[in-house]
Amino acid sequence: MIRTTRSRLIGATTVVAASALALAGCSSSDDSNTLVVGATAVPAAELVQFVIDSGQAEAAGLTIEITEFSDYVTPNPALSEGSTDVNLFQHEPYLNLYNEDSGDDLVSVGQVYLPPLALYSKTVDSLDALPDGASIALPNDASNEARALLLLEAAGLIEVTDAPSTVDDIESNPRGFEFVEIDAASLPAALDDKDASIVNFSFASAAGLNSDLQILSEGQESIYFNILATRAELADDANVLAFYDLLTSEETQAWIIEQYNGLVIPAEVG
């Protein structure tokens, strides 16, 4: 995520689509129990909506307003300037890079869910069954390809340089896998003629893939869990902490697993 993220933070001029327009209403600035939550549509805004619809927010005495964003560039500036109280869309490496580039000091309240990068196959049902010389499709954008290579290295399939970005950074490939770099949107279709394909959540979900086809996936050790973020002065705010508890409650965790067919992993909290 880091290489493409930097260019997005510096140069993008995408437009925010707001489902609820409001100024910050957190309890640190007034006596309201209203939180304005910035979120991208899937799965973040859907998750926040579940917390509302399930009655958990009301039971906790919180009023939640969702401001939905259609990009990954504008949510953090909106949080920084006070248009939202918290946001849910990014992992911590992205937040750290944003703070580094902007000079801001937004903070993570905690991990919420992981939309994992996973290796899918229609021809084998386990990693051990993947044959030597198997053809494996990889995303060809620098951030996701780096993440894919690190996933394969963590499973002991290859060895890569300290900061891999392309297949040229593979230092050891003892099983002779054939790696094919293609556009991320085409990765699900590649399963029809490749032995396996590494697909991110967005495209896996849109293609109707499920966790039954995963033979390798990022897990609880991943650094790419999406986090609830807020401004430094709200890090210990009672409403913010109560909202985080709802996002990671057992009820919410069960809904995440069922709703997304195992393609989204709730954080283990406690």
ZADO-1210 file (C-alpha; in nm, 4 decimals, padded with zeros to 6 digits):
<atoms>
<atom x="00.0000" y="00.0000" z="00.0000" code="MET" pos="1"/>
<atom x="00.2813" y="00.2360" z="00.0818" code="ILE" pos="2"/>
<atom x="00.4120" y="00.3277" z="-00.2627" code="ARG" pos="3"/>
<atom x="00.0829" y="00.4015" z="-00.4305" code="THR" pos="4"/>
<atom x="-00.0544" y="00.5581" z="-00.1138" code="THR" pos="5"/>
<atom x="00.2128" y="00.8287" z="-00.1165" code="ARG" pos="6"/>
<atom x="00.1232" y="00.9378" z="-00.4673" code="SER" pos="7"/>
<atom x="-00.2447" y="00.9392" z="-00.3812" code="ARG" pos="8"/>
<atom x="-00.1886" y="01.1536" z="-00.0745" code="LEU" pos="9"/>
<atom x="00.0119" y="01.4063" z="-00.2693" code="ILE" pos="10"/>
<atom x="-00.1638" y="01.4273" z="-00.6025" code="GLY" pos="11"/>
<atom x="-00.5194" y="01.2977" z="-00.5958" code="ALA" pos="12"/>
<atom x="-00.8196" y="01.5271" z="-00.6217" code="THR" pos="13"/>
<atom x="-01.1066" y="01.2831" z="-00.5854" code="THR" pos="14"/>
<atom x="-01.4505" y="01.3835" z="-00.4645" code="VAL" pos="15"/>
<atom x="-01.6180" y="01.2825" z="-00.1399" code="VAL" pos="16"/>
<atom x="-01.9711" y="01.1451" z="-00.1514" code="ALA" pos="17"/>
<atom x="-02.1403" y="01.2161" z="00.1792" code="ALA" pos="18"/>
<atom x="-02.4395" y="01.0212" z="00.3012" code="SER" pos="19"/>
<atom x="-02.4679" y="01.2465" z="00.6044" code="ALA" pos="20"/>
<atom x="-02.3242" y="01.5962" z="00.6211" code="LEU" pos="21"/>
<atom x="-02.2429" y="01.7158" z="00.9695" code="ALA" pos="22"/>
<atom x="-01.9822" y="01.8981" z="01.1726" code="LEU" pos="23"/>
<atom x="-01.8014" y="01.7192" z="01.4518" code="ALA" pos="24"/>
<atom x="-02.0303" y="01.6420" z="01.7430" code="GLY" pos="25"/>
<atom x="-01.8091" y="01.4460" z="01.9775" code="CYS" pos="26"/>
<atom x="-01.8491" y="01.4675" z="02.3511" code="SER" pos="27"/>
<atom x="-01.5084" y="01.6282" z="02.3916" code="SER" pos="28"/>
<atom x="-01.6347" y="01.9405" z="02.2159" code="SER" pos="29"/>
<atom x="-01.9884" y="01.9472" z="02.3594" code="ASP" pos="30"/>
<atom x="-02.2212" y="01.7351" z="02.5721" code="ASP" pos="31"/>
<atom x="-02.3641" y="01.5406" z="02.2802" code="SER" pos="32"/>
<atom x="-02.3352" y="01.1636" z="02.2446" code="ASN" pos="33"/>
<atom x="-02.3304" y="01.1977" z="01.8668" code="THR" pos="34"/>
<atom x="-02.0368" y="01.0622" z="01.6678" code="LEU" pos="35"/>
<atom x="-01.9834" y="01.1458" z="01.3021" code="VAL" pos="36"/>
<atom x="-01.8104" y="00.8493" z="01.1391" code="VAL" pos="37"/>
<atom x="-01.6255" y="00.8774" z="00.8080" code="GLY" pos="38"/>
<atom x="-01.6241" y="00.5488" z="00.6166" code="ALA" pos="39"/>
<atom x="-01.5836" y="00.4032" z="00.2711" code="THR" pos="40"/>
<atom x="-01.8813" y="00.2059" z="00.1456" code="ALA" pos="41"/>
<atom x="-01.7812" y="-00.1613" z="00.1699" code="VAL" pos="42"/>
<atom x="-01.7300" y="-00.3036" z="00.4188" code="PRO" pos="43"/>
<atom x="-01.6733" y="-00.0073" z="00.6521" code="ALA" pos="44"/>
<atom x="-01.9993" y="00.1887" z="00.6122" code="ALA" pos="45"/>
<atom x="-02.1982" y="-00.1361" z="00.6043" code="GLU" pos="46"/>
<atom x="-02.0365" y="-00.2373" z="00.9317" code="LEU" pos="47"/>
<atom x="-02.1163" y="00.0946" z="01.0971" code="VAL" pos="48"/>
<atom x="-02.4746" y="00.0704" z="00.9686" code="GLN" pos="49"/>
<atom x="-02.5037" y="-00.2733" z="01.1292" code="PHE" pos="50"/>
<atom x="-02.3969" y="-00.1279" z="01.4633" code="VAL" pos="51"/>
<atom x="-02.6831" y="00.1203" z="01.4242" code="ILE" pos="52"/>
<atom x="-02.9459" y="-00.1203" z="01.2887" code="ASP" pos="53"/>
<atom x="-02.8702" y="-00.3904" z="01.5460" code="SER" pos="54"/>
<atom x="-02.9568" y="-00.1495" z="01.8262" code="GLY" pos="55"/>
<atom x="-02.6108" y="-00.1648" z="01.9779" code="GLN" pos="56"/>
<atom x="-02.5467" y="00.2072" z="01.9348" code="ALA" pos="57"/>
<atom x="-02.8784" y="00.3037" z="02.0901" code="GLU" pos="58"/>
<atom x="-02.8222" y="00.0675" z="02.3826" code="ALA" pos="59"/>
<atom x="-02.4848" y="00.2333" z="02.4431" code="ALA" pos="60"/>
<atom x="-02.6434" y="00.5778" z="02.4339" code="GLY" pos="61"/>
<atom x="-02.4728" y="00.6769" z="02.1099" code="LEU" pos="62"/>
<atom x="-02.6120" y="00.8504" z="01.8034" code="THR" pos="63"/>
<atom x="-02.4064" y="00.7585" z="01.4985" code="ILE" pos="64"/>
<atom x="-02.4014" y="00.9620" z="01.1768" code="GLU" pos="65"/>
<atom x="-02.2210" y="00.8183" z="00.8737" code="ILE" pos="66"/>
<atom x="-02.0333" y="01.0335" z="00.6250" code="THR" pos="67"/>
<atom x="-01.9546" y="00.8051" z="00.3322" code="GLU" pos="68"/>
<atom x="-01.6443" y="00.8624" z="00.1214" code="PHE" pos="69"/>
<atom x="-01.5821" y="00.7356" z="-00.2303" code="SER" pos="70"/>
<atom x="-01.2021" y="00.7562" z="-00.2118" code="ASP" pos="71"/>
<atom x="-00.9116" y="00.6949" z="00.0250" code="TYR" pos="72"/>
<atom x="-00.7618" y="01.0437" z="00.0130" code="VAL" pos="73"/>
<atom x="-01.0202" y="01.2745" z="00.1690" code="THR" pos="74"/>
<atom x="-01.1309" y="01.0877" z="00.4872" code="PRO" pos="75"/>
<atom x="-00.8201" y="01.1750" z="00.6903" code="ASN" pos="76"/>
<atom x="-00.8196" y="01.5483" z="00.6092" code="PRO" pos="77"/>
<atom x="-01.1915" y="01.5550" z="00.6942" code="ALA" pos="78"/>
<atom x="-01.1145" y="01.3943" z="01.0300" code="LEU" pos="79"/>
<atom x="-00.8262" y="01.6305" z="01.0941" code="SER" pos="80"/>
<atom x="-01.0316" y="01.9425" z="01.0246" code="GLU" pos="81"/>
<atom x="-01.3204" y="01.8234" z="01.2441" code="GLY" pos="82"/>
<atom x="-01.5848" y="01.7308" z="00.9855" code="SER" pos="83"/>
<atom x="-01.5830" y="01.3800" z="01.1325" code="THR" pos="84"/>
<atom x="-01.4969" y="01.2473" z="01.4770" code="ASP" pos="85"/>
<atom x="-01.3556" y="00.9101" z="01.3731" code="VAL" pos="86"/>
<atom x="-01.3026" y="00.7210" z="01.0500" code="ASN" pos="87"/>
<atom x="-01.2923" y="00.3600" z="00.9374" code="LEU" pos="88"/>
<atom x="-01.1291" y="00.2743" z="00.6045" code="PHE" pos="89"/>
<atom x="-00.7518" y="00.2367" z="00.6423" code="GLN" pos="90"/>
<atom x="-00.4841" y="00.0195" z="00.7957" code="HIS" pos="91"/>
<atom x="-00.2140" y="00.1514" z="01.0262" code="GLU" pos="92"/>
<atom x="00.0687" y="00.1658" z="00.7673" code="PRO" pos="93"/>
<atom x="-00.1540" y="00.3943" z="00.5581" code="TYR" pos="94"/>
<atom x="-00.2313" y="00.6134" z="00.8603" code="LEU" pos="95"/>
<atom x="00.1370" y="00.6364" z="00.9517" code="ASN" pos="96"/>
<atom x="00.2254" y="00.7414" z="00.5988" code="LEU" pos="97"/>
<atom x="-00.0525" y="01.0023" z="00.5969" code="TYR" pos="98"/>
<atom x="00.0782" y="01.1495" z="00.9233" code="ASN" pos="99"/>
<atom x="00.4328" y="01.1513" z="00.7876" code="GLU" pos="100"/>
<atom x="00.3333" y="01.3274" z="00.4655" code="ASP" pos="101"/>
<atom x="00.0861" y="01.5729" z="00.6188" code="SER" pos="102"/>
<atom x="00.2479" y="01.6468" z="00.9539" code="GLY" pos="103"/>
<atom x="-00.0777" y="01.5427" z="01.1198" code="ASP" pos="104"/>
<atom x="-00.1108" y="01.3359" z="01.4372" code="ASP" pos="105"/>
<atom x="-00.4162" y="01.1170" z="01.3825" code="LEU" pos="106"/>
<atom x="-00.4121" y="00.8044" z="01.5978" code="VAL" pos="107"/>
<atom x="-00.5431" y="00.4490" z="01.5896" code="SER" pos="108"/>
<atom x="-00.8039" y="00.3548" z="01.8481" code="VAL" pos="109"/>
<atom x="-00.7630" y="-00.0118" z="01.7573" code="GLY" pos="110"/>
<atom x="-00.7976" y="-00.2803" z="01.4914" code="GLN" pos="111"/>
<atom x="-01.1483" y="-00.3625" z="01.3656" code="VAL" pos="112"/>
<atom x="-01.1366" y="-00.5967" z="01.0655" code="TYR" pos="113"/>
<atom x="-00.9068" y="-00.7365" z="00.7993" code="LEU" pos="114"/>
<atom x="-01.0075" y="-00.7622" z="00.4324" code="PRO" pos="115"/>
<atom x="-00.7284" y="-01.0118" z="00.3666" code="PRO" pos="116"/>
<atom x="-00.5269" y="-01.0640" z="00.0564" code="LEU" pos="117"/>
<atom x="-00.5629" y="-01.4357" z="-00.0162" code="ALA" pos="118"/>
<atom x="-00.4454" y="-01.7036" z="-00.2563" code="LEU" pos="119"/>
<atom x="-00.7441" y="-01.8699" z="-00.4230" code="TYR" pos="120"/>
<atom x="-00.7567" y="-02.1862" z="-00.6321" code="SER" pos="121"/>
<atom x="-01.0230" y="-02.3820" z="-00.8197" code="LYS" pos="122"/>
<atom x="-00.7899" y="-02.6731" z="-00.8917" code="THR" pos="123"/>
<atom x="-00.6434" y="-02.7615" z="-00.5503" code="VAL" pos="124"/>
<atom x="-00.7864" y="-02.7418" z="-00.2010" code="ASP" pos="125"/>
<atom x="-00.4691" y="-02.6864" z="00.0000" code="SER" pos="126"/>
<atom x="-00.1326" y="-02.5192" z="-00.0247" code="LEU" pos="127"/>
<atom x="00.0438" y="-02.8561" z="-00.0031" code="ASP" pos="128"/>
<atom x="-00.1465" y="-02.9753" z="-00.3098" code="ALA" pos="129"/>
<atom x="-00.0205" y="-02.6875" z="-00.5227" code="LEU" pos="130"/>
<atom x="00.2146" y="-02.8554" z="-00.7732" code="PRO" pos="131"/>
<atom x="00.5714" y="-02.7514" z="-00.8422" code="ASP" pos="132"/>
<atom x="00.5762" y="-02.5162" z="-01.1391" code="GLY" pos="133"/>
<atom x="00.2181" y="-02.4045" z="-01.0738" code="ALA" pos="134"/>
<atom x="00.1025" y="-02.0848" z="-01.2440" code="SER" pos="135"/>
<atom x="00.0092" y="-01.8123" z="-00.9944" code="ILE" pos="136"/>
<atom x="-00.1486" y="-01.4794" z="-01.0899" code="ALA" pos="137"/>
<atom x="-00.0433" y="-01.1723" z="-00.8904" code="LEU" pos="138"/>
<atom x="-00.1787" y="-00.8161" z="-00.8815" code="PRO" pos="139"/>
<atom x="00.0417" y="-00.5889" z="-01.0921" code="ASN" pos="140"/>
<atom x="00.0069" y="-00.2691" z="-00.8847" code="ASP" pos="141"/>
<atom x="00.3099" y="-00.2063" z="-00.6648" code="ALA" pos="142"/>
<atom x="00.1374" y="-00.1988" z="-00.3264" code="SER" pos="143"/>
<atom x="-00.0716" y="-00.5140" z="-00.3628" code="ASN" pos="144"/>
<atom x="00.2030" y="-00.7019" z="-00.5469" code="GLU" pos="145"/>
<atom x="00.4428" y="-00.6316" z="-00.2626" code="ALA" pos="146"/>
<atom x="00.1829" y="-00.7508" z="-00.0143" code="ARG" pos="147"/>
<atom x="00.1224" y="-01.0648" z="-00.2246" code="ALA" pos="148"/>
<atom x="00.4930" y="-01.1465" z="-00.2404" code="LEU" pos="149"/>
<atom x="00.5255" y="-01.1071" z="00.1357" code="LEU" pos="150"/>
<atom x="00.2257" y="-01.3368" z="00.1859" code="LEU" pos="151"/>
<atom x="00.3917" y="-01.6063" z="-00.0268" code="LEU" pos="152"/>
<atom x="00.7205" y="-01.5580" z="00.1566" code="GLU" pos="153"/>
<atom x="00.5507" y="-01.5900" z="00.4961" code="ALA" pos="154"/>
<atom x="00.4154" y="-01.9279" z="00.3829" code="ALA" pos="155"/>
<atom x="00.7666" y="-02.0407" z="00.2912" code="GLY" pos="156"/>
<atom x="00.6985" y="-02.0619" z="-00.0823" code="LEU" pos="157"/>
<atom x="00.9512" y="-01.8006" z="-00.1952" code="ILE" pos="158"/>
<atom x="01.2139" y="-01.5632" z="-00.0581" code="GLU" pos="159"/>
<atom x="01.2144" y="-01.1947" z="-00.1488" code="VAL" pos="160"/>
<atom x="01.4202" y="-00.8828" z="-00.0869" code="THR" pos="161"/>
<atom x="01.3603" y="-00.6647" z="00.2174" code="ASP" pos="162"/>
<atom x="01.1279" y="-00.4311" z="00.0239" code="ALA" pos="163"/>
<atom x="00.9772" y="-00.6270" z="-00.2658" code="PRO" pos="164"/>
<atom x="00.7556" y="-00.4625" z="-00.5255" code="SER" pos="165"/>
<atom x="00.7639" y="-00.6928" z="-00.8314" code="THR" pos="166"/>
<atom x="00.8544" y="-01.0508" z="-00.9201" code="VAL" pos="167"/>
<atom x="01.2037" y="-00.9219" z="-01.0003" code="ASP" pos="168"/>
<atom x="01.2520" y="-00.9016" z="-00.6237" code="ASP" pos="169"/>
<atom x="01.2081" y="-01.2780" z="-00.5762" code="ILE" pos="170"/>
<atom x="01.5435" y="-01.4138" z="-00.4599" code="GLU" pos="171"/>
<atom x="01.4468" y="-01.7793" z="-00.4273" code="SER" pos="172"/>
<atom x="01.1692" y="-01.9800" z="-00.5951" code="ASN" pos="173"/>
<atom x="01.2582" y="-02.3422" z="-00.5115" code="PRO" pos="174"/>
<atom x="00.9348" y="-02.4902" z="-00.6435" code="ARG" pos="175"/>
<atom x="00.9613" y="-02.3142" z="-00.9756" code="GLY" pos="176"/>
<atom x="00.6291" y="-02.1344" z="-00.9643" code="PHE" pos="177"/>
<atom x="00.5341" y="-01.9342" z="-01.2731" code="GLU" pos="178"/>
<atom x="00.4183" y="-01.5888" z="-01.1661" code="PHE" pos="179"/>
<atom x="00.1969" y="-01.3826" z="-01.3943" code="VAL" pos="180"/>
<atom x="00.1371" y="-01.0158" z="-01.3100" code="GLU" pos="181"/>
<atom x="-00.2054" y="-00.8913" z="-01.4206" code="ILE" pos="182"/>
<atom x="-00.4535" y="-00.6157" z="-01.3419" code="ASP" pos="183"/>
<atom x="-00.6192" y="-00.6661" z="-01.0033" code="ALA" pos="184"/>
<atom x="-00.9699" y="-00.6631" z="-01.1513" code="ALA" pos="185"/>
<atom x="-00.8798" y="-00.9611" z="-01.3723" code="SER" pos="186"/>
<atom x="-00.7457" y="-01.1809" z="-01.0921" code="LEU" pos="187"/>
<atom x="-01.0727" y="-01.3675" z="-01.0161" code="PRO" pos="188"/>
<atom x="-01.1145" y="-01.4605" z="-01.3841" code="ALA" pos="189"/>
<atom x="-00.7543" y="-01.5832" z="-01.3908" code="ALA" pos="190"/>
<atom x="-00.8633" y="-01.8731" z="-01.1704" code="LEU" pos="191"/>
<atom x="-01.0164" y="-02.0337" z="-01.4803" code="ASP" pos="192"/>
<atom x="-00.6777" y="-02.0848" z="-01.6467" code="ASP" pos="193"/>
<atom x="-00.4213" y="-02.0486" z="-01.3678" code="LYS" pos="194"/>
<atom x="-00.3541" y="-02.2863" z="-01.0803" code="ASP" pos="195"/>
<atom x="-00.4015" y="-02.0082" z="-00.8274" code="ALA" pos="196"/>
<atom x="-00.4524" y="-01.6344" z="-00.8026" code="SER" pos="197"/>
<atom x="-00.3975" y="-01.3787" z="-00.5276" code="ILE" pos="198"/>
<atom x="-00.7060" y="-01.1581" z="-00.4991" code="VAL" pos="199"/>
<atom x="-00.7940" y="-00.8742" z="-00.2641" code="ASN" pos="200"/>
<atom x="-01.1278" y="-00.8493" z="-00.0820" code="PHE" pos="201"/>
<atom x="-01.2971" y="-00.5996" z="-00.3127" code="SER" pos="202"/>
<atom x="-01.2536" y="-00.8060" z="-00.6275" code="PHE" pos="203"/>
<atom x="-01.3008" y="-01.1417" z="-00.4535" code="ALA" pos="204"/>
<atom x="-01.6324" y="-01.0299" z="-00.3081" code="SER" pos="205"/>
<atom x="-01.7538" y="-00.8792" z="-00.6354" code="ALA" pos="206"/>
<atom x="-01.6691" y="-01.2046" z="-00.8171" code="ALA" pos="207"/>
<atom x="-01.8602" y="-01.4180" z="-00.5675" code="GLY" pos="208"/>
<atom x="-01.5534" y="-01.5956" z="-00.4326" code="LEU" pos="209"/>
<atom x="-01.5674" y="-01.7313" z="-00.0791" code="ASN" pos="210"/>
<atom x="-01.3241" y="-01.8527" z="00.1820" code="SER" pos="211"/>
<atom x="-01.3712" y="-02.2156" z="00.0720" code="ASP" pos="212"/>
<atom x="-01.1490" y="-02.1384" z="-00.2286" code="LEU" pos="213"/>
<atom x="-00.8729" y="-01.9836" z="-00.0189" code="GLN" pos="214"/>
<atom x="-00.5605" y="-02.1967" z="00.0195" code="ILE" pos="215"/>
<atom x="-00.3584" y="-01.9203" z="00.1860" code="LEU" pos="216"/>
<atom x="-00.4700" y="-01.5999" z="00.3528" code="SER" pos="217"/>
<atom x="-00.3442" y="-01.3193" z="00.5710" code="GLU" pos="218"/>
<atom x="-00.4513" y="-01.3737" z="00.9313" code="GLY" pos="219"/>
<atom x="-00.4474" y="-01.2209" z="01.2760" code="GLN" pos="220"/>
<atom x="-00.0738" y="-01.1487" z="01.2472" code="GLU" pos="221"/>
<atom x="-00.1327" y="-00.9150" z="00.9523" code="SER" pos="222"/>
<atom x="-00.0361" y="-00.5484" z="00.9801" code="ILE" pos="223"/>
<atom x="-00.3167" y="-00.4600" z="00.7382" code="TYR" pos="224"/>
<atom x="-00.6161" y="-00.4708" z="00.9713" code="PHE" pos="225"/>
<atom x="-00.8393" y="-00.1712" z="00.9144" code="ASN" pos="226"/>
<atom x="-00.8469" y="00.0516" z="01.2189" code="ILE" pos="227"/>
<atom x="-01.0755" y="00.3028" z="01.3828" code="LEU" pos="228"/>
<atom x="-00.8845" y="00.6310" z="01.3683" code="ALA" pos="229"/>
<atom x="-00.9440" y="00.9624" z="01.5414" code="THR" pos="230"/>
<atom x="-00.7721" y="01.2868" z="01.6376" code="ARG" pos="231"/>
<atom x="-00.5169" y="01.2673" z="01.9174" code="ALA" pos="232"/>
<atom x="-00.7335" y="01.4687" z="02.1557" code="GLU" pos="233"/>
<atom x="-01.0194" y="01.2181" z="02.1168" code="LEU" pos="234"/>
<atom x="-00.8116" y="00.9047" z="02.1704" code="ALA" pos="235"/>
<atom x="-00.9497" y="00.8566" z="02.5227" code="ASP" pos="236"/>
<atom x="-01.2947" y="01.0052" z="02.4616" code="ASP" pos="237"/>
<atom x="-01.5663" y="00.7922" z="02.6238" code="ALA" pos="238"/>
<atom x="-01.7911" y="00.7970" z="02.3171" code="ASN" pos="239"/>
<atom x="-01.5087" y="00.7013" z="02.0825" code="VAL" pos="240"/>
<atom x="-01.4057" y="00.4118" z="02.3064" code="LEU" pos="241"/>
<atom x="-01.7659" y="00.2970" z="02.3428" code="ALA" pos="242"/>
<atom x="-01.8077" y="00.2997" z="01.9652" code="PHE" pos="243"/>
<atom x="-01.4902" y="00.0942" z="01.9230" code="TYR" pos="244"/>
<atom x="-01.6299" y="-00.1613" z="02.1673" code="ASP" pos="245"/>
<atom x="-01.9420" y="-00.1914" z="01.9505" code="LEU" pos="246"/>
<atom x="-01.7381" y="-00.2364" z="01.6329" code="LEU" pos="247"/>
<atom x="-01.5524" y="-00.5247" z="01.7962" code="THR" pos="248"/>
<atom x="-01.8360" y="-00.6797" z="01.9982" code="SER" pos="249"/>
<atom x="-01.9118" y="-01.0515" z="01.9657" code="GLU" pos="250"/>
<atom x="-02.2382" y="-00.9655" z="01.7901" code="GLU" pos="251"/>
<atom x="-02.0584" y="-00.7502" z="01.5331" code="THR" pos="252"/>
<atom x="-01.7809" y="-01.0040" z="01.4826" code="GLN" pos="253"/>
<atom x="-02.0341" y="-01.2794" z="01.4103" code="ALA" pos="254"/>
<atom x="-02.2119" y="-01.0541" z="01.1604" code="TRP" pos="255"/>
<atom x="-01.8852" y="-00.9771" z="00.9784" code="ILE" pos="256"/>
<atom x="-01.8075" y="-01.3453" z="00.9298" code="ILE" pos="257"/>
<atom x="-02.1582" y="-01.4300" z="00.8073" code="GLU" pos="258"/>
<atom x="-02.2098" y="-01.1203" z="00.5935" code="GLN" pos="259"/>
<atom x="-01.8851" y="-01.1508" z="00.3975" code="TYR" pos="260"/>
<atom x="-01.8605" y="-01.5295" z="00.3620" code="ASN" pos="261"/>
<atom x="-01.5348" y="-01.5407" z="00.5536" code="GLY" pos="262"/>
<atom x="-01.3695" y="-01.2879" z="00.3224" code="LEU" pos="263"/>
<atom x="-01.3425" y="-01.0329" z="00.6050" code="VAL" pos="264"/>
<atom x="-01.1772" y="-01.1297" z="00.9345" code="ILE" pos="265"/>
<atom x="-01.2790" y="-00.9531" z="01.2566" code="PRO" pos="266"/>
<atom x="-00.9975" y="-00.8457" z="01.4862" code="ALA" pos="267"/>
<atom x="-00.9388" y="-01.0491" z="01.7996" code="GLU" pos="268"/>
<atom x="-00.9812" y="-00.7982" z="02.0784" code="VAL" pos="269"/>
<atom x="-00.9316" y="-00.8545" z="02.4460" code="GLY" pos="270"/>
</atoms>
